[in-house]
Amino acid sequence: MEKLDAVPAQAGARDLKSAGHRASWTAPGVPQQAGRAATSDQATWRDWLASSWSPLASSTSLSSSLTPSLAEAASLAAGGAWRSWGRTRRRLGDELGEKPEAAHRLPELPGGYLYPVLAWGPNNQVAGLKEALVLGRMLGRTVIVHDILNHYDDKPAEGAASGGGDVHRSMDFSLVFDFDHLSRHQSVVTLAERLEAGWDARLDAVAHFGPKFLAQIKNARALNVSDEGAEYIDFERFDCSGEQMEEVKQRLMQHKVVAFIVYENIVRDAGHGIKLRVTGELCHDEYLRVSGQLTKSDALVAMATEFRAKRLGGGKEPYMAIHVRPYPDTCLYLWKRDKYNMDLAKRSCKNKNLYNVFVDQTVKAMKARQLKSLFVMSYPDLRPRISAMFAAVGVEPIYYSEADLEEAVGYMSVSLLGMVEEEIAYEADAFIGTSYSSMSSIIMQERYARGKPKGSTSTFTRTS
């Protein structure tokens, strides 16, 4: 029988004798103790929701269906005191507004759990995770966060001195992200914590919006989470309306652990091309807020800070960062050839002209901002070509290398290397990305959400 924490004993139990069936689970009433830090001070919880999740509080269509289930979860311990995070890198930009952060980790919610099924490469998965966090807020469910799967062509790691998880296939969530910071803004729990609490790693239901990404359930299975016997529920499309939210909540009420297959179906263009401004669209604006709350871990920030201190002017000198990403992957081999073939590029590349414009646009931007140092992000095997192209105009690019990463964590991983690069790019005085890239998009989202000057973030132009 599954051990249930944060729900009362009479809430019901799962019959584990039958492998192919699920006992229904009814969302309980307000428990006397919820999560790890419960208190009777319900007013503090309600006040925090009203001030921190302002889109929820101001939406009349959602306030009746969403806020009560969240507010009734429980308040925090130690009198429910709130504090603002002191470190500048944690602040949200002024347009989104600085919201109070809980003094302690938020409790698990009585509405059940949401397991994100994430798709494609690491940054596509990060975009999907942020969508899942938005959905968790809307549905009043605690989000189960888990490892980020490595890029499909990441070489197997040799020797895993640190990092948690299985470094051959994934990056431990807490190595990449600051779980403590996120948990003070949203009810989250790690997959490991749920397993330790007695969960059998079997989903009660899998929710999706049409058939498009159904095959991505393989990524849940890759982390040993099973959909065997789970009910598949197709909501066809998502519109973020109060009416639909209530429909989804009611439909899923009998299921305790529900997986959602998410990628650009909760928030349009979340992976690339999302509007970097407050639009008044509830899920879109909450996604941008999440972008400022899902921050990199202290360990990863330390790697980036050390690199900047050693290689980028002691960490104080202004610098430019760029991300050069030929797209799609079939375009990469054209960049490695002795001579770039534009005719072949027209057939293989969506940004066929990127090769011809990125150096000139970078140099002009550096001169306009009087920046002398250039940090470049790109696939390691493209770096010799990129260096040669910049050398021709007298610029020496600086890279975060696999050797730098191995020195820091004891193994090499292109996926983890990219996460460190993102933090370096976030701290840059100016950033130019590639419009088709989810990696560039994640960097741009974080720079916007944390209040970097709007004119300091852009993409290469005339690349098609």
Secondary structure as the mmCIF struct_conf table of DSSP 4:
data_model
#
loop_
_struct_conf.conf_type_id
_struct_conf.id
_struct_conf.beg_label_comp_id
_struct_conf.beg_label_asym_id
_struct_conf.beg_label_seq_id
_struct_conf.end_label_comp_id
_struct_conf.end_label_asym_id
_struct_conf.end_label_seq_id
BEND BEND1 ALA A 6 VAL A 7
HELX_RH_3T_P HELX_RH_3T_P1 ALA A 9 ALA A 11
BEND BEND2 LYS A 17 LYS A 17
TURN_TY1_P TURN_TY1_P1 ALA A 19 GLY A 20
HELX_LH_PP_P HELX_LH_PP_P1 THR A 26 PRO A 28
BEND BEND3 GLN A 32 GLN A 33
TURN_TY1_P TURN_TY1_P2 GLY A 35 ARG A 36
BEND BEND4 ALA A 37 ALA A 37
STRN STRN1 THR A 39 THR A 39
BEND BEND5 SER A 40 SER A 40
HELX_RH_AL_P HELX_RH_AL_P1 GLN A 42 SER A 52
BEND BEND6 TRP A 53 TRP A 53
HELX_RH_AL_P HELX_RH_AL_P2 SER A 54 SER A 58
HELX_RH_AL_P HELX_RH_AL_P3 THR A 60 SER A 63
TURN_TY1_P TURN_TY1_P3 SER A 64 LEU A 66
HELX_RH_AL_P HELX_RH_AL_P4 THR A 67 ALA A 71
TURN_TY1_P TURN_TY1_P4 GLU A 72 GLU A 72
BEND BEND7 ALA A 73 ALA A 73
STRN STRN2 SER A 75 SER A 75
BEND BEND8 ALA A 77 ALA A 77
HELX_RH_3T_P HELX_RH_3T_P2 ALA A 78 GLY A 80
STRN STRN3 TRP A 82 ARG A 83
BEND BEND9 ARG A 87 ARG A 87
HELX_RH_3T_P HELX_RH_3T_P3 THR A 88 ARG A 90
HELX_LH_PP_P HELX_LH_PP_P2 ARG A 91 GLY A 93
TURN_TY1_P TURN_TY1_P5 ASP A 94 LEU A 96
STRN STRN4 GLU A 101 ALA A 102
BEND BEND10 ALA A 103 HIS A 104
HELX_LH_PP_P HELX_LH_PP_P3 ARG A 105 LEU A 109
TURN_TY1_P TURN_TY1_P6 PRO A 110 GLY A 111
STRN STRN5 TYR A 113 LEU A 118
BEND BEND11 TRP A 120 GLY A 121
HELX_RH_AL_P HELX_RH_AL_P5 PRO A 122 LEU A 139
TURN_TY1_P TURN_TY1_P7 GLY A 140 GLY A 140
STRN STRN6 THR A 142 VAL A 145
HELX_LH_PP_P HELX_LH_PP_P4 ASP A 147 ASP A 147
STRN STRN7 ILE A 148 LEU A 149
HELX_LH_PP_P HELX_LH_PP_P5 ASN A 150 HIS A 151
TURN_TY1_P TURN_TY1_P8 TYR A 152 ASP A 153
HELX_LH_PP_P HELX_LH_PP_P6 ASP A 154 ALA A 157
BEND BEND12 GLU A 158 GLU A 158
BEND BEND13 SER A 162 GLY A 165
TURN_TY1_P TURN_TY1_P9 VAL A 167 ARG A 169
STRN STRN8 SER A 170 MET A 171
HELX_RH_AL_P HELX_RH_AL_P6 PHE A 173 VAL A 176
STRN STRN9 PHE A 177 PHE A 177
HELX_RH_AL_P HELX_RH_AL_P7 PHE A 179 SER A 183
TURN_TY1_P TURN_TY1_P10 ARG A 184 HIS A 185
BEND BEND14 GLN A 186 GLN A 186
STRN STRN10 VAL A 188 THR A 190
HELX_RH_AL_P HELX_RH_AL_P8 LEU A 191 GLU A 196
TURN_TY1_P TURN_TY1_P11 ALA A 197 GLY A 198
BEND BEND15 ALA A 201 ALA A 201
STRN STRN11 ARG A 202 ARG A 202
BEND BEND16 ASP A 204 ASP A 204
STRN STRN12 ALA A 205 HIS A 208
BEND BEND17 PHE A 209 PRO A 211
TURN_TY1_P TURN_TY1_P12 LYS A 212 PHE A 213
HELX_RH_3T_P HELX_RH_3T_P4 LEU A 214 ILE A 217
HELX_RH_AL_P HELX_RH_AL_P9 LYS A 218 ALA A 222
TURN_TY1_P TURN_TY1_P13 LEU A 223 ASN A 224
STRN STRN13 SER A 226 SER A 226
TURN_TY1_P TURN_TY1_P14 GLU A 228 GLY A 229
HELX_LH_PP_P HELX_LH_PP_P7 ALA A 230 ALA A 230
STRN STRN14 GLU A 231 ASP A 234
HELX_RH_AL_P HELX_RH_AL_P10 GLY A 242 LEU A 252
TURN_TY1_P TURN_TY1_P15 MET A 253 GLN A 254
BEND BEND18 LYS A 256 LYS A 256
STRN STRN15 VAL A 257 VAL A 262
BEND BEND19 TYR A 263 VAL A 267
TURN_TY1_P TURN_TY1_P16 ARG A 268 GLY A 273
BEND BEND20 ARG A 277 ARG A 277
BEND BEND21 GLY A 280 GLY A 280
HELX_RH_AL_P HELX_RH_AL_P11 LEU A 282 GLN A 293
BEND BEND22 LEU A 294 LEU A 294
HELX_LH_PP_P HELX_LH_PP_P8 THR A 295 THR A 295
STRN STRN16 LYS A 296 LYS A 296
HELX_LH_PP_P HELX_LH_PP_P9 SER A 297 SER A 297
HELX_RH_AL_P HELX_RH_AL_P12 ASP A 298 ARG A 311
BEND BEND23 LEU A 312 LEU A 312
HELX_RH_3T_P HELX_RH_3T_P5 GLY A 313 GLY A 315
TURN_TY1_P TURN_TY1_P17 LYS A 316 LYS A 316
BEND BEND24 GLU A 317 GLU A 317
STRN STRN17 TYR A 319 HIS A 323
BEND BEND25 TYR A 327 PRO A 328
HELX_RH_3T_P HELX_RH_3T_P6 ASP A 329 CYS A 331
HELX_RH_AL_P HELX_RH_AL_P13 LEU A 332 LYS A 336
BEND BEND26 ARG A 337 LYS A 339
HELX_RH_AL_P HELX_RH_AL_P14 MET A 342 SER A 348
TURN_TY1_P TURN_TY1_P18 LYS A 350 ASN A 353
HELX_RH_AL_P HELX_RH_AL_P15 LEU A 354 ARG A 369
TURN_TY1_P TURN_TY1_P19 GLN A 370 GLN A 370
STRN STRN18 SER A 373 MET A 377
HELX_RH_3T_P HELX_RH_3T_P7 PRO A 380 LEU A 382
HELX_RH_AL_P HELX_RH_AL_P16 ARG A 383 ALA A 391
TURN_TY1_P TURN_TY1_P20 ALA A 392 GLY A 394
STRN STRN19 ILE A 398 ILE A 398
HELX_RH_AL_P HELX_RH_AL_P17 GLU A 402 VAL A 409
BEND BEND27 GLY A 410 TYR A 411
HELX_RH_AL_P HELX_RH_AL_P18 VAL A 414 TYR A 426
TURN_TY1_P TURN_TY1_P21 GLU A 427 GLU A 427
BEND BEND28 ALA A 428 ASP A 429
STRN STRN20 ALA A 430 GLY A 433
TURN_TY1_P TURN_TY1_P22 SER A 435 TYR A 436
HELX_RH_AL_P HELX_RH_AL_P19 SER A 438 ALA A 449
TURN_TY1_P TURN_TY1_P23 ARG A 450 GLY A 451
HELX_RH_3T_P HELX_RH_3T_P8 LYS A 454 SER A 456
STRN STRN21 THR A 457 THR A 459
BEND BEND29 ARG A 462 ARG A 462
#
